[in-house]
Amino acid sequence: MNPKLNRTNYRSNESYLFHLYNDLGCKDLKVACSFRKDNKDIYWSKWFLFEDLQHKDRDDFVWKGYTRTKFLEKISHRSVLDIEVMLDIDEDEFGSSKKEDIEVLGNKICRKLNSKGFIYEVFFSGSKSYHISILFPQLRNQTKYGQEHFKKAFIKTHFGDKMKFHTNCMIALEGVEHWKTGIIKEEIKIE
């Protein structure tokens, strides 16, 4: 059985992140929040290891007046998982600002992944891109270098943003509002 992100099975950020950390074994999972200052300027929290947040009490302050509970509710970004290949299909990578062109490319990539038997999930980011997540649990048997080498080769073969192969890359968290648009990042089905 291939593991999946399955955000729809987990209602709160905390339960979803716990699923990634505990059920999928992603012990180096990092999280961050985006905030609006005076309803216009965006600023970011520092990155936290999810594991470090789990060692705090619910009412402990973790960042700029936010308790652990409130911070977990506000999380808007997560790191790319150690076992995850993330294909980030967006206009910056492919030179088109038309959503239709990006959808066509996403469909093409999904057909290619289907033809090769890969299990994946596709999310519309809430802004301009699609995130195609493919989990490879066997990557956990590799060194960090081996993981990155596999991810780079896979991404190069199947297209995607070359920056998303590393676990220090942050992406929008599934099931929450996009920091620019306010549209929720949710799973979509591509045939």
Long-range contacts (C-beta under 8 A, 24 or more apart in sequence): 2-119, 2-135, 2-137, 3-83, 3-135, 3-137, 4-119, 4-121, 4-135, 5-121, 5-133, 5-135, 5-174, 7-174, 7-175, 7-186, 7-187, 8-175, 8-187, 10-175, 12-72, 12-73, 13-72, 13-73, 13-75, 13-173, 13-175, 13-176, 14-72, 14-73, 16-173, 16-174, 16-175, 17-50, 17-72, 17-75, 17-78, 18-54, 20-50, 20-78, 20-81, 21-50, 21-51, 21-54, 24-81, 24-83, 24-135, 25-83, 25-137, 25-140, 26-81, 26-82, 26-83, 27-51, 28-79, 28-82, 28-167, 29-78, 29-79, 29-81, 30-78, 30-79, 30-167, 30-168, 30-170, 31-75, 31-77, 31-78, 31-79, 31-173, 32-75, 32-76, 32-77, 32-78, 32-170, 33-63, 33-66, 33-71, 33-74, 33-75, 33-76, 33-77, 34-76, 34-77, 34-179, 35-74, 42-179, 42-180, 45-71, 47-79, 47-170, 75-173, 75-176, 76-172, 76-173, 76-176, 76-177, 76-178, 76-179, 77-170, 77-171, 77-172, 77-173, 77-179, 78-170, 78-171, 78-173, 79-167, 79-168, 79-169, 79-170, 79-171, 80-164, 80-165, 80-166, 80-167, 80-169, 80-170, 80-171, 81-135, 81-167, 82-139, 82-140, 82-147, 82-167, 83-135, 83-136, 83-137, 83-139, 83-140, 84-133, 84-134, 84-135, 84-136, 85-133, 85-134, 85-135, 85-136, 85-150, 85-151, 85-154, 85-155, 85-165, 86-131, 86-132, 86-133, 86-160, 86-164, 86-165, 86-169, 86-171, 87-131, 87-132, 87-133, 87-134, 87-155, 87-158, 87-159, 87-160, 87-161, 87-164, 88-129, 88-130, 88-131, 88-160, 88-161, 88-163, 88-164, 88-171, 89-129, 89-130, 89-131, 89-132, 89-159, 89-160, 89-161, 90-125, 90-128, 90-129, 90-130, 90-161, 91-128, 91-129, 92-161, 93-159, 93-160, 93-161, 94-159, 97-128, 99-128, 102-128, 102-129, 102-130, 103-130, 105-159, 106-130, 106-132, 106-190, 107-190, 107-191, 109-158, 109-159, 109-160, 110-190, 110-191, 112-158, 113-158, 121-187, 122-187, 122-188, 122-189, 122-190, 123-174, 123-185, 123-186, 123-187, 123-188, 124-183, 124-185, 124-186, 124-188, 125-171, 125-172, 125-178, 125-185, 126-172, 126-177, 126-178, 126-181, 126-182, 126-183, 126-184, 126-185, 126-186, 127-172, 127-178, 127-180, 127-181, 127-183, 130-188, 131-171, 131-172, 131-185, 132-160
